[in-house]
Amino acid sequence: MSENDNLQDADGKKEVELKESTPQEESTQKVAENTEETNDTETVQDSENETKADSDAHSEIEASNAEDAEDESNAERHDVEEKDYHAMSMQDLAEELNRLLKHHKIQTISKQVNEIKAEFNAKFSELLEEKKEEFINDGGNEIDFYYTNDTKKLFNQLYKDYKQSISSYYKEREHNLKQNLENRLAIIEDIKGLLSVEENMGTTYKTFKELQEKWRNAGPIPRDKYNNAWNTYHHHVERFYDFLHLNNDLRDMDFKHNYDQKLKIIERAEELAKDDNVNRAFRELQVLHKLWKEELGPVAKEHREEIWERFSNATKTIHDKRQAYYADLDKAYEKNLEKKEEIIAKIQAIADDKAKSHSGWQKKIKEVEALREAFFNAGKVPLKVNEATWAKFKDTVRTFNRGKNKFYKDLKKDQYENLQKKKELIKIAEENKDSEDFAVVTPLMKKIQSDWKKIGHVPRRDSDKIWKQFKNACNHYFDRMHAQRKAENQHLYDAFDKKVKLLEDLKVMELSGDNKADVEDLKTRIADWKAIGHVPQNKRYIDGKFYKAIDDAFDRLKMEKSKLEMVKFESKLENLASNENDTRLLDNEQNFIRKKIGEVKSEITQLENNLQFFTNVESDNPLVKDVHKNIAKHKKELETWKTKLSKLRGMYS
């Protein structure tokens, strides 16, 4: 923006020459130049007398308002949230672009879209380099490399939609802006023409007011013509008020209205100068400047300098606070830079320390991913070093990836050798899967299954395929073997079905109350169970269930405990003796009983020894009586164990 494009001109203090070469503008420019020559003493000090700080403060607002002037909805761009796009993944960036397109006007999001596009392209470029390196490491030719993904396709489509929409918007707006500019220049010409109209002042003033209203409703114009058009308009408005010196009442009425309104604007600006939210204050200050320039006309000359200086001072205060805010922001960016430099150094250290195993590299990959996430979340850095920091980060990550890729390239050689070994086992399995020689082939099939487990990893793309081949061949063989064995041992499965039925009947058995009859019934069931014979080896658990059910049935009999114990023991012996060719269970039970007999005898001896301490105590002493009672109990228990041992020995004959 030029030095002449400043807010001091907004009060009509100086006309800036328009550069448009239309006949209307040329006429406007000539009148403005003539007016400057004849009214030089009436103008206030030129913008050259402003301090540089004032000029900067006003120019910033002028530029923003000029941009908004092209489209009234442009101001909504200030309400669009700016996020830390650097911290977002490519998927997040695509989703954010989609959100902006759906929820905001297309002309208000250009800044955000450009930042998102830059971040997305940088991240995709990094990914592309990684994929390219992997492709070449796998033996691919660089000229044949191509890579994209769904996220990239989605982003490209969204950005294409944005470009089409913004292009249509600007094409339509360009036509409207041009037409609105022509209309405004025509209004300026009409105001200039009022100076030469010979009619009563009331009628001329009414026409002037109508032209002002037309000007307010004339619509947006190009931003590069905004300040010049408004300054020219204000200049000729002032000339008209000077022309009204014949009717001071009308002029003074307008001057007073404008003065009162501008005082209100100044008071609000001074309140904003105290607001700690500098961005909010700046946005509202823009609106105040727009009102000052676009809605209100001039004030009496004796007030112009005073109110402008006051408004300008408030503007400068807000501007200075905003500059200080951004200076503090720069300091925060410097701290973010330090964090990112530390993260880059950590990634470099990890890259320099080469892992020796797959698990080691997996651990490092997780560490680097965490550091990458921390880098993106560390916040913005100063703009001047942003590209350099990003480049340094990418180079460091690339160094790490090269080391990782080299390791896995070497690992793939081993995996390829493992693949060949497993293919050999598949060949053996498929050649023997239909064999009928189960005695010879079964050990072979079990061996190759064991060998398969000992061979290391194969390339991931082949892993599932070869495993399915091997598993199908092995399953085919063993399914045939099991089917044949089942056919050969069908009588065992039939026996199992019979035992299932006997067990179910036993579980719902009703006792008659006649212990002798019930015991015989249970013995008969045990005999029937044994008569059925053997079941398949993997079904032998049913024997345990049956004898547990027998014990439960005996427990329900109302018999003397010792007799019941012997009946249950006899049932147990029947179970232990079910395998005639294997006496190990009977041997174990005999050893157990002998051990129990020894324990009971020791307990009786200990109790009898304890009685010696009661030589002078009456026999009816409670303690003595209790010892005698325990001795009698253990002797009875000893007799039971001896009886069990005797019965068990009879099972060997």
Secondary structure by P-SEA (a helix, b strand, c coil): cccccccccccccbbbbbccccaaaaaaaaaaaaaaaacccccccccccccaaaaaaaaaaaaaaaaaaacccccccccccccccccccaaaaaaaaaaaaacccccccaaaaaaaaaaaaaaaaaaaaaaaaaaaaaccccccbbbbcaaaaaaaaaaaaaaaaaaaaaaaaaaaaaaaaaaaaaaaaaaaacccccccaaaaaaaaaaaaaaaaacccccccaaaaaaaaaaaaaaaaaaaacccaaaaaaaaaaaaaaaaaaaaaaaaaaaccaaaaaaaaaaaaaaaaccccccccccaaaaaaaaaaaaaaaaaaaaaaaaaaaaaaaaaaaaaaaaaaaaaaaaaacccccaaaaaaaaaaaaaaaaaaaacccccccaaaaaaaaaaaaaaaaaaaaaaaaaaaaaaaaaaaaaaaaaaaaaaacccccccccaaaaaaaaaaaaaacccccccaaaaaaaaaaaaaaaaaaaaaaaaaaaaaaaaaaaaaaaaaaaaaaaccccccaaaaaaaaaaaaaaaaaaccccccccaaaaaaaaaaaaaaaaccccaaaaaaaaaaaaaaaaacccccaaaaaaaaaaaaaaaaaaaaaaaaaaaaaccccccccccaaaaaaaaaaaaaaaaaaaaaaaaaaaaaaac
